[in-house]
Amino acid sequence: MLALILERMDPETDPARLAAALLERFGSLGGVAGAAPGELAQASSAGSALRAELTLLREFAVRLARAEASRRPVITSWTALVAYVRAALAHEPREQFRTLFLDRRNILLRDEMTADGTVDHAPVYPREVIRRALELSASALILVHNHPSGDPTPSQADIQMTRQIVEAARVFNLQVHDHLVVGREGTASFKALGLI
């Protein structure tokens, strides 16, 4: 697939060889898609154009996954939801914290970025998460963030912040269904781990 994209962009190069080199350097197709523009420019003469093309394709894949996750109540289409959040966050170079706001039937109302952070931290304020849920008339939440390190194991800070949000949500009769931590190595569920 990567070779086909490269062939369209720069017919003068050997697309199969360049695709293999990019996959070797960045580890996977997701790694290539998530690479910084400067890194792609060093690896290929088509760096900026390739980055634009991969960004477009990645966004297309994320929107397809979101459409599938939004078709039914999130609780009954958990696999589609996990596929969506993995497509959206697994290869992000910085930590992002997103909140999925659900209606009474657990249909996705909104997916909003709550915090955009650094390589290992995204500041989240429970008050702001709850305020936004009330503005949207949400009935439930699913918290999602990524670990750019690739390891989805929740940190102590993740656990403490999640407990604060759960407690604040309880005051307003909002349900926090789960907190998913997404990494290249998989997805961790606070509910499955007994942390919620």
Secondary structure, 3 states (H helix, E strand, C coil): CHHHHHHHHCCCCCHHHHHHHHHHHHCCHHHHHCCCHHHHHHHCCCHHHHHHHHHHHHHHHHHHHHHHHHCCCHHHHHHHHHHHHHHHHCCCCCCEEEEEEECCCCCEEEEEEEEECCCCCCCCCHHHHHHHHHHCCCCEEEEEEECCCCCCCCCHHHHHHHHHHHHHHHHCCCEEEEEEEEECCEEEECCCCCCC
